[in-house]
Amino acid sequence: MVRGADLEKRGAQAQDEPHRPSAVAAKRDDALARTIAVLVSLVVVGSIAALVGSWRGDAGNPAFDGTVGEVTMLSIDGTYRIDDGEWRPVDGSSFEAALVGVQSVTVRGRLSRAVPEGERVNLRLSSTSCVVRVNGTEAFSFDGRSGTGPASEPMLGWVGFASPGITEGDQVEVELCSASRWSSLGDYELTFRTLNAGDADSLRRAMTQLFFPMLACGAAVLCAGVVLLLVASLGHLIGVPKERGGMLFAVYVLLGGVWIFFCFDYVTLFIPHPQFTATVSLLAQDAMPLALVGYVIQRSAGTLRRFARAVLAAMAAVEATAIALRVAGACSLFDANILIVTLFVTAEVAVVGAFAFRAVRSSNREMREAAVVVLPCTVGSLFEALSFLVWGVSTGFALTAGIAVSAAFRFVALYAYARKQVELAERARRAEQELVQSRVAIALSQIQPHFLYNALATIQYLCTEDPPLAARTVDDFARYLRGNMDSLTNDRPIPFARELEHLRHYVAIEQLRFPHIDVEFDVEEEQFLLPALTVQPLVENAVRHGLRNRAQDGTVTVSTRSGEGCFLVCVSDNGMGFERALDVPDIADAPQDFAARLDPVRSHIGLSNVAFRVRSLCGGSVSLRSRPGEGCRVTVTIPR
């Protein structure tokens, strides 16, 4: 009987495992994936076109025409009017009105100090037009657009004008009107709260000091994105198992860094192209949810994956439409984002929320780590959207903090993933060593039976025909067996001299059966170590397959010499060779049955085993060269 707890456990495991889709579902998923790819391609191409168009059609930034001096804050003491309402006394820079939907704010009165002729007056505009009058005469006007045409983006930055000479007694009137389809009271209050006088350089320094934490955070996030992108790319290039979604989250963090730099209006003081900076900020803001949902798709499976894919396809379609309207000159991205922000944040919260819910119920540690990574930036996006839709103002601070926290969590998760990969690699290495050691034992068991039978038969014959030779052969045979038995328990390299002694015992026995085969030794170096039973199987292969069927003059040559940074052991014969020409740089990298496939008639002993042992125990290699009718040459390379 299956207990209830077991049923619950099996149900949880079933939720963790990906559902295997049917053929119809697989075709549907493939079609959806292709649709997403096409839409994302359109978004990328359209974004490039929008950026190029915004740069060319930029009206420039008048904040860079000024004189040298210090920045001084200004305020207006007088009255204000909301839309066409009644005039009210000014109380600082706050106005009594609805948070959203205000079309104009006009303030008139006297400045807090005189502004001499030629000194620059700076205004920080946020999607509003501006008209400044001094004693009823227009001193400055700006239509609120950073470019020309109906699709140009509203001004999000600094403008200014040279004072005509304003005294403390002059009547100054500043009229702000909404330049977009979305207007908020905070946009107007921001202008009067930051009104100042001073040259562009002084203003730039002041804003840099004020927003230095945001600049530093943007730089840190941008660097984090670059590092994550390099890790994801290099890991794939060098063959390290690629973590799912790593590239997409790196793109998300990169976009976040770009957005942090361009979303704050101080950027127009450094890049005098407000149309371009606004377009970059809006495109990055829209692309971030696309990358984040794509990351969730890569880390999920089953129904959740299909749901996220459908959401991503819809988001990409909306963004492609908005960009197409922007390129066609029908609608600005700023106006389109009034709808896009609502849709994208809702979609992002739905996908990430479902992913987090699934992760909480899952026993998959990697899925939980991924949920922890995406939650902070999603919460930041939600706060920014609510602030924009309810209060009409989005500071960007919540999303900036969310991106930074998510990036930090991502590095922690990446470190844990790297440690896990190292542990898996170490396990694989140990398993390979155990496999190599087992192959040694198997190789010995393969070599011993046929050789034991033949050797004993030879000794039996010699006992009657040549007893003294039989005695010497028994001694060689005993020493040979001792060497084999020692090799079973010895997993460390041995001196070449010991391997050579073991080989000589084997050769002495084999030459009794094949007197026409000669084994020559050309040993120049023997002060090095190599795995046990490295040379003897190579000589045995040469005797059995290369020379045994040769009528006469069969020769096997065993030579050693010193190479550059290594020792070389060569075993060559003048036998028949393989049926086809063969050059194998390292047998350990070749299929284990490569020799049998090339020459199926013969059963080659130990080539792959020798190569694996040489690589595993001393980091060396075994190469093979063969020509039909010319014999074979096997070279063992042992690093110093």
C-alpha positions in Angstrom: 0.0 0.0 0.0 1.3 3.5 -0.9 1.1 6.0 2.0 -0.4 9.5 1.6 3.0 11.1 2.3 4.5 9.0 -0.5 1.7 10.2 -2.9 2.4 13.8 -1.9 6.1 13.3 -2.5 5.6 11.8 -5.9 3.2 14.6 -6.8 5.8 17.2 -5.9 8.4 15.4 -7.9 6.1 15.3 -10.9 5.6 19.1 -10.6 9.3 19.6 -10.7 9.9 17.5 -13.8 9.2 19.0 -17.2 6.1 17.7 -18.8 6.8 15.9 -22.1 4.7 17.7 -24.7 2.8 15.8 -27.4 3.7 16.2 -31.0 0.9 18.8 -31.5 2.0 20.8 -28.5 5.6 20.6 -29.6 4.7 22.0 -33.0 2.7 24.8 -31.3 5.6 25.7 -29.1 8.0 25.8 -32.0 5.6 28.1 -33.9 5.3 30.4 -30.9 9.1 30.4 -30.5 9.5 31.4 -34.2 6.9 34.1 -33.7 8.8 35.5 -30.7 12.0 35.5 -32.6 10.5 37.4 -35.5 8.9 40.0 -33.2 12.1 40.5 -31.2 14.0 41.0 -34.4 11.5 43.6 -35.4 11.9 45.3 -32.0 15.7 45.3 -32.4 15.6 46.7 -36.0 12.9 49.2 -35.1 14.8 50.4 -32.0 17.9 51.0 -34.1 15.8 53.0 -36.6 14.2 55.0 -33.8 17.6 55.8 -32.2 19.1 56.9 -35.5 16.0 59.0 -36.2 16.1 60.6 -32.7 19.7 61.6 -33.1 19.2 63.2 -36.5 16.0 64.9 -35.5 17.3 66.2 -32.2 16.6 69.9 -31.5 19.7 70.1 -29.3 19.9 71.2 -25.7 19.9 74.9 -25.0 21.4 74.3 -21.6 25.0 74.6 -22.9 24.9 78.3 -23.9 25.9 80.3 -20.8 28.4 82.3 -19.0 30.8 81.2 -16.2 29.6 81.5 -12.6 28.1 79.6 -9.7 24.7 77.9 -9.5 22.2 79.8 -7.2 18.7 78.5 -6.4 15.8 80.8 -7.3 12.3 80.9 -6.1 9.2 83.0 -7.0 7.3 84.9 -4.3 3.8 85.6 -5.7 0.8 83.6 -6.9 0.0 80.6 -9.0 -2.9 79.3 -11.1 -3.8 75.7 -12.1 -5.2 75.5 -15.6 -7.7 78.3 -15.8 -8.5 78.4 -12.1 -8.2 81.1 -9.6 -4.9 82.7 -8.5 -3.6 81.5 -5.2 -0.6 82.5 -3.1 2.6 80.5 -3.7 3.8 78.4 -0.8 7.3 77.2 -1.7 7.1 74.9 -4.7 4.0 72.9 -3.9 0.6 73.4 -5.5 -2.9 72.3 -4.5 -4.3 70.2 -7.4 -5.0 66.7 -8.6 -1.9 64.6 -8.8 -2.7 63.5 -12.4 -4.3 65.4 -15.3 -3.1 69.0 -14.7 -2.7 70.7 -18.1 -0.9 73.9 -17.0 0.6 75.7 -14.1 1.4 79.4 -14.1 3.4 81.2 -11.4 3.9 85.0 -11.3 5.7 87.1 -8.8 9.2 88.4 -8.0 12.4 86.3 -8.0 14.3 85.7 -4.7 17.3 87.6 -6.1 18.2 89.7 -9.1 19.6 87.9 -12.2 22.0 90.3 -14.0 21.9 90.6 -17.8 23.6 87.6 -19.5 23.5 85.3 -16.5 21.9 82.0 -17.3 18.6 80.9 -15.9 18.1 77.1 -15.9 14.8 75.2 -15.9 14.4 71.5 -15.4 11.5 70.4 -17.6 9.7 67.1 -17.5 7.4 66.7 -20.5 6.2 70.3 -20.3 6.5 73.4 -22.5 7.7 76.6 -20.9 7.1 80.4 -21.5 9.0 83.0 -19.3 7.8 86.6 -19.3 9.5 89.5 -17.6 7.2 92.5 -17.0 4.8 91.1 -19.7 7.6 90.7 -22.3 8.5 87.2 -23.4 12.1 86.4 -22.4 12.1 82.7 -23.3 9.8 80.0 -24.7 10.2 76.3 -25.4 7.5 74.0 -26.9 8.4 71.1 -24.6 9.5 68.8 -27.4 13.1 67.7 -27.8 12.6 67.2 -31.6 10.3 68.0 -34.4 7.1 66.2 -35.5 4.2 64.6 -33.6 6.4 61.5 -32.7 9.2 63.5 -31.1 9.7 62.8 -27.4 8.8 65.3 -24.7 11.7 67.2 -23.1 13.2 65.3 -20.1 16.1 67.5 -19.1 17.5 71.0 -18.7 16.9 74.1 -20.7 18.0 77.7 -20.1 18.2 81.2 -21.4 20.3 84.3 -20.9 18.7 86.8 -18.5 17.6 90.0 -20.1 18.5 91.7 -16.8 16.0 90.8 -14.1 15.8 93.0 -10.9 14.2 92.1 -7.6 11.3 94.4 -8.4 10.5 92.9 -11.9 7.3 90.9 -12.4 8.3 87.4 -13.6 5.8 84.9 -15.0 6.5 81.3 -15.7 3.9 79.3 -17.6 4.2 75.5 -17.9 1.9 73.4 -20.1 1.8 69.7 -20.6 3.6 68.5 -23.8 2.4 64.9 -23.7 -0.8 62.9 -23.2 0.2 62.2 -19.6 0.6 65.1 -17.2 1.3 65.0 -13.4 1.5 67.7 -10.8 4.9 66.4 -9.8 6.4 67.4 -13.2 5.4 71.0 -12.7 6.6 71.1 -9.1 9.9 69.7 -10.1 10.6 72.7 -12.4 10.0 75.3 -9.7 11.8 73.3 -7.1 15.0 73.2 -9.1 14.9 76.7 -10.7 18.4 78.2 -10.6 20.8 80.6 -12.1 24.3 79.7 -13.2 26.4 78.6 -16.1 26.2 75.2 -17.7 29.5 73.9 -16.3 28.5 74.9 -12.7 25.1 73.2 -13.2 26.8 70.1 -14.5 29.1 69.9 -11.5 26.2 70.5 -9.1 24.0 67.8 -10.7 27.0 65.4 -10.7 27.4 65.9 -7.0 23.7 65.6 -6.3 23.3 62.4 -8.4 26.7 60.8 -7.8 25.1 57.8 -5.9 23.0 57.1 -9.0 25.9 57.5 -11.3 28.0 55.2 -9.2 25.1 52.7 -9.0 24.6 52.9 -12.8 28.3 52.3 -13.4 28.3 49.3 -11.0 25.2 47.7 -12.6 26.6 48.3 -16.1 29.9 46.6 -15.1 28.0 43.8 -13.4 26.1 43.3 -16.7 29.3 43.2 -18.7 30.8 40.6 -16.3 27.7 38.4 -16.4 27.7 38.6 -20.2 31.3 37.6 -20.4 30.8 34.7 -18.0 27.8 33.5 -19.9 29.7 33.8 -23.3 33.0 32.4 -22.2 31.5 29.5 -20.4 29.7 28.5 -23.6 32.8 29.0 -25.7 35.2 26.9 -23.6 32.7 24.1 -23.3 31.6 24.6 -19.7 28.0 23.5 -19.2 26.0 26.6 -19.9 23.5 27.7 -17.3 20.0 28.2 -18.6 19.1 31.8 -19.0 22.4 33.2 -18.0 22.8 35.3 -21.2 19.3 36.8 -21.0 19.8 37.9 -17.4 23.1 39.4 -18.3 21.3 41.4 -21.1 18.7 42.4 -18.5 21.4 43.8 -16.1 23.1 45.6 -19.0 19.8 47.2 -20.1 19.3 48.2 -16.4 22.7 49.9 -16.3 21.9 51.8 -19.6 18.5 52.8 -18.2 19.9 54.1 -14.9 22.3 56.3 -16.9 19.7 57.7 -19.3 16.5 57.8 -17.2 17.6 60.8 -15.1 17.4 64.2 -16.7 21.0 65.1 -15.7 22.1 63.1 -18.7 21.2 66.0 -21.0 23.9 68.0 -19.4 26.5 65.5 -20.6 24.8 64.4 -23.9 23.2 67.5 -25.5 20.7 65.4 -27.5 17.6 65.1 -25.4 15.6 63.4 -28.1 18.3 60.6 -28.3 18.7 60.2 -24.5 14.9 60.0 -24.0 14.6 57.4 -26.8 17.5 55.3 -25.3 15.9 55.5 -21.8 12.4 54.5 -23.0 13.7 51.6 -25.2 15.8 50.2 -22.4 12.9 50.5 -20.0 10.7 48.5 -22.4 13.3 45.9 -23.2 14.1 45.0 -19.6 10.8 43.2 -19.0 11.2 41.3 -22.3 14.6 40.0 -21.2 13.4 39.1 -17.7 10.4 37.1 -19.0 12.8 35.4 -21.4 15.0 34.5 -18.5 12.0 33.0 -16.6 11.1 31.0 -19.8 14.6 29.5 -19.8 14.4 28.5 -16.2 10.9 27.0 -16.2 9.1 24.1 -17.9 5.7 22.7 -18.7 2.6 24.9 -18.4 4.4 27.8 -16.9 6.9 27.9 -19.7 4.1 27.9 -22.3 2.3 30.6 -20.4 5.4 32.8 -20.2 6.1 32.3 -23.9 2.6 33.4 -24.8 3.1 36.5 -22.6 6.4 37.3 -24.2 5.0 37.0 -27.7 2.2 39.5 -26.7 4.7 41.9 -25.1 7.0 41.7 -28.2 4.0 42.4 -30.5 3.0 45.5 -28.4 6.6 46.8 -28.4 7.1 46.2 -32.1 3.8 48.2 -32.8 4.9 51.1 -30.6 8.3 51.3 -32.3 6.7 51.1 -35.7 4.4 54.0 -34.8 7.4 56.0 -33.5 9.4 55.4 -36.7 6.3 56.3 -38.8 6.0 59.5 -36.9 2.5 58.8 -35.6 3.1 58.5 -31.8 6.0 59.1 -29.5 7.4 56.3 -27.3 6.7 58.4 -24.2 3.0 58.6 -25.0 3.0 54.9 -25.9 4.6 54.0 -22.6 1.6 55.2 -20.7 0.0 52.0 -21.9 3.2 49.9 -22.2 4.1 50.5 -18.6 0.8 49.2 -17.4 0.8 46.1 -19.7 4.5 45.2 -19.3 4.6 45.5 -15.5 1.4 43.5 -15.2 2.8 40.8 -17.4 6.1 40.8 -15.6 4.5 40.5 -12.2 2.2 37.7 -13.4 5.0 35.6 -14.9 7.5 36.2 -12.1 4.7 35.6 -9.5 3.8 32.3 -11.1 7.4 31.3 -11.3 8.1 32.2 -7.6 5.0 30.3 -6.6 6.2 27.2 -8.5 9.7 27.6 -7.0 8.4 27.7 -3.5 6.6 24.4 -4.0 9.5 22.9 -5.8 12.5 21.0 -4.4 14.7 22.2 -7.2 17.3 24.4 -5.6 18.3 26.2 -8.9 14.7 27.1 -9.5 14.5 28.7 -6.1 17.7 30.6 -6.6 16.4 31.9 -9.9 13.2 33.1 -8.2 15.2 34.9 -5.5 17.1 36.7 -8.3 14.1 38.0 -10.3 11.9 39.0 -7.4 13.8 42.3 -6.3 13.8 43.8 -9.7 10.2 42.9 -10.3 9.2 44.5 -7.0 11.1 47.6 -8.0 9.3 47.7 -11.3 5.9 47.4 -9.6 6.7 50.2 -7.2 7.8 52.5 -10.1 4.6 51.7 -12.1 2.4 52.3 -9.1 4.2 55.6 -8.4 3.8 56.7 -12.0 0.1 55.7 -12.4 -1.1 56.8 -8.9 1.1 59.8 -8.0 2.1 60.7 -11.6 5.8 60.7 -10.7 8.4 57.9 -11.1 11.7 58.6 -9.4 13.5 55.5 -10.7 15.0 54.9 -7.2 13.0 51.7 -6.5 13.8 50.0 -9.8 17.5 51.0 -9.6 17.7 49.4 -6.1 15.8 46.4 -7.4 18.2 45.9 -10.3 21.2 46.3 -8.1 19.9 43.8 -5.5 19.0 41.3 -8.3 22.4 41.6 -9.8 24.0 40.9 -6.4 21.8 37.9 -5.9 22.7 36.7 -9.4 26.4 36.8 -8.6 25.8 34.8 -5.4 23.7 32.2 -7.4 26.4 32.1 -10.0 29.1 31.4 -7.4 27.0 28.6 -6.0 26.5 27.2 -9.6 30.2 27.4 -10.3 31.0 25.5 -7.0 28.5 22.9 -8.0 30.1 22.5 -11.5 33.5 22.2 -9.9 32.2 19.5 -7.6 30.6 17.6 -10.5 33.8 17.9 -12.5 35.8 16.5 -9.5 33.3 13.6 -9.3 33.6 13.0 -13.0 37.4 13.0 -12.7 37.3 10.5 -9.8 34.9 8.3 -11.7 37.1 8.4 -14.7 40.1 7.4 -12.6 38.1 4.5 -11.1 37.1 3.5 -14.6 40.7 3.6 -15.8 41.7 1.4 -12.9 39.0 -1.0 -13.7 40.1 -1.1 -17.3 43.6 -2.0 -16.1 42.2 -5.1 -14.3 40.1 -6.0 -17.3 43.1 -5.6 -19.6 45.1 -7.9 -17.4 42.4 -10.5 -17.3 42.2 -10.3 -21.1 45.9 -10.6 -21.6 46.6 -13.4 -19.1 44.4 -16.3 -20.3 45.7 -16.8 -23.8 49.3 -16.0 -22.8 49.2 -18.4 -19.8 47.9 -21.2 -22.0 50.6 -20.7 -24.6 53.4 -20.3 -22.1 52.5 -23.4 -20.2 52.2 -25.4 -23.4 55.7 -24.2 -24.4 57.1 -25.1 -21.0 55.5 -28.6 -21.1 57.2 -29.2 -24.5 60.6 -28.0 -23.3 60.5 -30.2 -20.2 61.1 -33.2 -22.5 63.1 -31.6 -25.3 65.3 -29.0 -23.5 65.0 -29.2 -19.6 67.6 -26.4 -19.0 65.7 -24.0 -21.3 62.5 -25.1 -19.6 63.9 -24.1 -16.3 65.0 -20.7 -17.6 61.5 -20.3 -19.1 59.8 -21.1 -15.9 61.9 -18.4 -14.2 61.0 -15.9 -16.9 57.3 -16.9 -16.6 57.4 -16.6 -12.7 58.9 -13.1 -12.9 56.4 -12.1 -15.6 53.5 -13.3 -13.4 54.9 -11.4 -10.4 55.1 -8.2 -12.5 51.5 -8.7 -13.6 50.3 -9.3 -10.0 52.1 -6.3 -8.7 50.4 -4.2 -11.4 47.0 -5.1 -10.1 47.5 -3.3 -6.9 49.9 -0.6 -8.1 48.1 2.5 -9.3 51.2 4.7 -9.4 53.8 5.1 -12.2 56.8 2.8 -12.0 60.5 3.2 -13.1 61.0 2.4 -16.8 63.7 0.0 -15.8 61.2 -2.2 -14.0 58.8 -2.0 -17.0 61.8 -3.0 -19.3 62.7 -6.0 -17.1 59.1 -7.2 -17.2 59.1 -6.7 -21.0 62.3 -8.8 -21.4 60.7 -11.7 -19.5 57.7 -11.6 -21.8 59.9 -11.4 -25.0 62.0 -14.4 -23.8 58.8 -16.5 -23.6 57.3 -15.3 -26.9 60.5 -15.8 -28.9 60.3 -19.5 -28.0 57.1 -19.7 -30.0 58.1 -17.2 -32.7 61.8 -17.6 -33.3 61.6 -15.6 -36.5 60.6 -12.5 -34.7 63.4 -10.3 -33.3 62.8 -7.7 -30.6 65.5 -5.0 -30.6 66.1 -2.5 -27.7 67.4 1.0 -28.4 67.3 2.6 -24.9 68.8 6.0 -24.6 66.8 7.2 -21.5 65.4 5.1 -18.7 65.4 7.5 -15.7 61.7 8.3 -15.8 58.4 6.9 -14.6 55.4 5.5 -16.6 52.3 3.5 -15.8 52.8 -0.2 -15.3 52.1 -2.5 -18.3 52.5 0.3 -20.8 55.1 -1.1 -23.2 54.4 -4.8 -22.9 50.8 -4.6 -24.4 52.2 -2.6 -27.3 54.9 -5.2 -28.0 52.3 -7.9 -27.7 50.1 -6.2 -30.3 53.1 -5.9 -32.6 53.9 -9.6 -32.3 50.3 -10.9 -32.5 49.0 -8.7 -35.3 52.0 -7.3 -37.2 54.6 -10.0 -37.3 53.1 -13.4 -36.3 52.1 -14.2 -39.9 55.3 -12.9 -41.4 57.5 -15.8 -42.6 60.8 -14.2 -41.7 62.7 -11.1 -40.7 60.0 -9.8 -38.4 61.4 -7.1 -36.1 59.9 -5.1 -33.2 62.0 -2.1 -32.0 61.6 -0.6 -28.6 63.4 2.7 -28.2 63.4 5.6 -25.8 64.8 9.0 -26.1 64.6 12.4 -24.5 62.4 15.1 -26.1 61.7 18.7 -25.4 60.0 18.6 -21.9 59.2 14.9 -22.2 60.4 11.4 -22.6 59.4 9.3 -25.7 58.9 5.6 -25.8 58.5 4.2 -29.3 57.3 0.7 -30.3 57.5 0.0 -34.0 57.4 -3.1 -36.2 57.9 -3.9 -39.9 54.7 -5.9 -40.2 51.6 -5.6 -42.3 50.1 -2.5 -40.6 46.5 -1.6 -40.8 44.5 -2.1 -44.0 44.3 1.7 -44.4 46.7 4.5 -43.6 46.2 5.8 -40.1 47.5 8.7 -38.0 46.0 9.1 -34.5 47.6 12.0 -32.5 46.2 10.7 -29.2 44.4 7.4 -28.9 42.7 8.5 -25.7 40.6 11.0 -27.8 39.7 8.3 -30.4 36.7 5.9 -30.0 37.7 2.9 -27.9 36.9 0.5 -30.7 38.5 2.5 -33.5 41.1 -0.2 -34.2 38.5 -2.9 -34.5 36.4 -0.8 -36.9 39.5 -0.2 -39.1 40.7 -3.8 -39.0 37.7 -6.0 -37.8 39.6 -9.2 -38.5 42.1 -8.6 -35.7 41.4 -8.1 -32.0 43.8 -5.4 -30.8 44.7 -5.6 -27.1 44.9 -2.6 -24.8 45.6 0.3 -27.1 42.8 2.5 -25.6 43.5 1.2 -22.1 47.2 2.1 -22.3 46.3 5.5 -23.7 43.8 6.2 -20.9 46.2 5.1 -18.2 49.0 7.2 -19.6 46.8 10.3 -19.7 45.2 9.6 -16.3 48.3 8.6 -14.3 51.0 10.9 -15.7 49.3 13.4 -18.1 50.9 11.9 -21.2 49.6 10.7 -24.6 49.9 7.8 -27.0 49.9 8.3 -30.7 49.7 5.8 -33.6 51.0 5.9 -37.1 50.4 3.0 -39.6 50.9 2.4 -43.3 49.7 -0.7 -45.2 52.6 -3.0 -45.7 55.0 -0.8 -43.7 54.0 -1.6 -40.2 52.9 0.4 -37.2 54.6 2.9 -34.9 53.2 3.7 -31.4 54.8 6.6 -29.5 54.2 7.1 -25.8 54.9 10.7 -24.6 55.6 11.0 -20.9 55.9 14.6 -19.5 59.0 15.3 -17.4 
